[in-house]
């Protein structure tokens, strides 16, 4: 909670806390910034098949934490470039006979190290739903779903970016708008710096 309060203070915003039932009632009588109604908003529980069907139909957008695997009959198809990329710790047992022999012949050691690797499976991987759609369309199986995080499927800073771009183009066309263009350029840079600080 304190972390959020500090972050909100940095952006000169106001943090308001309320229960979900109060938020639902509040949205009925007040205008809120995001009027997008999430397809699962009124559902308490969903089956794995309901979630996958919603994602594949484009009704659910966001991120999903799940287990994925390439079925046995597709392993030869994906052998050259495994489709699932993940960060994992690679140990000496994982490197194969050729590299083990190389280490032995050169008298080098190998300590466990984290790498980004291509793999035929992933456990509890958090991915965006468009990537999951690609995986399913190419034959990968979702064996377990742990959670979904829904987002409104829109570009949240599009109007801001468009305004900065318009002002800068206006400054290129009309010398009288050069100050406005330079100011928008600075605001755009400040916004990107602020987003990096909030990460």
Secondary structure, 3 states (H helix, E strand, C coil): CHHHHHHHHHCCCCCCCCCHHHHHHHHHHCCCCCCCCCCCCCCCCCCHHHHHHHHHCCCCCEEEEEEEECCHHHCCCCCCCCCEEEEEEECHHHCHHHHHHHHHHHCCCCCCEEEEEEECEEEEEEEEHHHHHHHHHCCCEEEEEEEEEECCCCCCCHHHHHHHHHHHHHHHHCHHHHHHHHHHHHHHHHHHHHHHHHC
